[in-house]
Amino acid sequence: MNGAESLIHTLVAGGVDTCFANPGTSEMHFVSALDRIEGVRCVLGLSEIVVTGCADGYGRMTGRPASTLLHCGPGFTNGIANIHNARRAFTPMVNIVGDHATYHRVYDAPLTSDLEGFARSASHWVRSSVHPSTVGADCAGAIAAANAAPGQIATLILPADTAWGEGGEVGSISPTQQRRLVDEQTIAAVAQQLKAKVPSVLVLYGQALTEEGLKAANRVAHACGAKLRTSAQVSRMARGQGRVPVDRIPYAVDAALKLFEEIENIILVGAKAPSAFFAYPGKPSLIAAKGSSTSVLARPDEDCVVALDMLADALGAPKVVPIPVDSRRPELIKGAFEPQAFASTLAALLPENAIVCEDAVTSGRALFAPTFNAAPNDWLQNTGGAIGFGFPCATGAAVAAPDRKVVCLQADGAGMYSLQSLWTQVREQLDVVNVVFSNSVYKILYGELLAVGATPGRASNELFDLSRPHLDWMSLAKGMGMESVSVSTLESFADVFKSACQRKGPFLIEFKI
Ligand SMILES: Cc1ncc(C[n+]2csc(CCOP(=O)(O)OP(=O)(O)O)c2C)c(N)n1
């Protein structure tokens, strides 16, 4: 057995059965071993930002790592933006990056780079194999690191000679550790704070946003009147009818500050202390009001669901409490695109059990609350702020959950970063309806320019405009073999979206704004 073969046997033994890949010469022994050994589905992405974004969507939906296969330092760095987004979503991921043979590095051939340095900057765990006999154990280490709560990025560098050399041994897979339980003193201390009944907010993220986590948080809210909020961007949240409708902290700093101005207690459940997305002149970075206190109920790697249930028990909450019902009724609205009206229309049409991948930037700002009453769904957002996340995440989510409809809500400028994902969706015949918000501008950046106190001028207009030349989404989709329709009213969107959801397979709807 060579090193590459031991690697694949170890991946299969560790339950890593999907590999999103864009290989090169240094990965040829790995590819050849994939030809001979069953058990790993290989999915080609035509750029590394696609590959890593697919692994993110896959990991968020399965809770298990996919592997990526990337080529040397430049391949890894091309994929960093979506590794960054995955890292902030706590997505488990195993990156396998081929590199020059160990003895070849001294010659400084063209693809030589500080791959280990690049990898360290974006991963929780990095190892470079030194011998074929250790590749299996190294791979087992990568799988264990990726599976460590709350989910981590593990990067294994595979010099070509460790892949082709004989003497490979299959690594032994260690059982995945349970999440640590929050200790009783912490629960008691937070319960004490909440019993004072001063205005309080629980900020929820990660595991706290599962259906069970939300139910437990709802028990806490029922017992003490605390408000519930999610972080500004959610990695994955159980939403829709029957799920506890928790709104997110607004992106706009002033709105977020207003929301927290009366709050005296902030309790973090798997979440960080809320801060502004960016610093703006004269505005604070942290959202908490002066004089308020911030406490941690559970860290992201701890069992947030159990902690919330223990807290609810400590507050004397009944085991089952009514789930609040949001009063907004989804309805089909007619006319031109308007964010709230679109949200209502989407909520009325979203298929049951859909997965929504959102990278909709300005067009997505108003989507969250008005879709509380959609059919039950899972909602995935861009957690790291690196745009170009939507198309690949939807692609990976569709590989992970072939029986569910995936709806990708994608801003046009952000969509151009990882457009090639559409090709992978067609090639794999994935069940994704892509909705592109085509406003032909980096619209959000006008708002950001005003927010830093500047006014638009010649350069900013030049840098934010996407209309010259016109981005022809019908041709872009067609060029990658995807069927598409362009709409410019909510009623025509509703017709096309309904029929796209009734059939299976990839489809693109351009919504001209
Ligand atoms: C990787 C990366 N590069 C650049 C940016 C900066 N950026 C934020 S939003 C944006 C433009 C978004 O425009 P579009 O996707 O068309 O959304 P719109 O605001 O028009 O809805 C850019 C370039 C970023 N967030 N991430």
The ligand as a Gaussian input file, in Angstrom:
#p B3LYP/6-31G(d) Opt

LIG

1 1
 C      -13.986000      38.369000      -0.510000
 C      -14.602000      39.713000      -0.419000
 N      -14.189000      40.676000      -1.253000
 C      -14.761000      41.893000      -1.200000
 C      -15.716000      42.161000      -0.272000
 C      -16.272000      43.579000      -0.148000
 N      -17.658000      43.621000      -0.566000
 C      -18.655000      43.535000       0.326000
 S      -20.117000      43.612000      -0.367000
 C      -19.447000      43.815000      -1.906000
 C      -20.299000      44.005000      -3.106000
 C      -21.600000      43.299000      -3.030000
 O      -22.337000      43.573000      -4.189000
 P      -23.459000      42.584000      -4.641000
 O      -23.042000      41.199000      -4.371000
 O      -23.843000      42.891000      -6.039000
 O      -24.627000      42.919000      -3.612000
 P      -25.638000      44.158000      -3.494000
 O      -25.144000      45.044000      -2.401000
 O      -25.683000      44.849000      -4.815000
 O      -26.927000      43.523000      -3.130000
 C      -18.081000      43.780000      -1.860000
 C      -17.200000      43.879000      -3.045000
 C      -16.107000      41.115000       0.597000
 N      -17.016000      41.274000       1.541000
 N      -15.550000      39.899000       0.480000

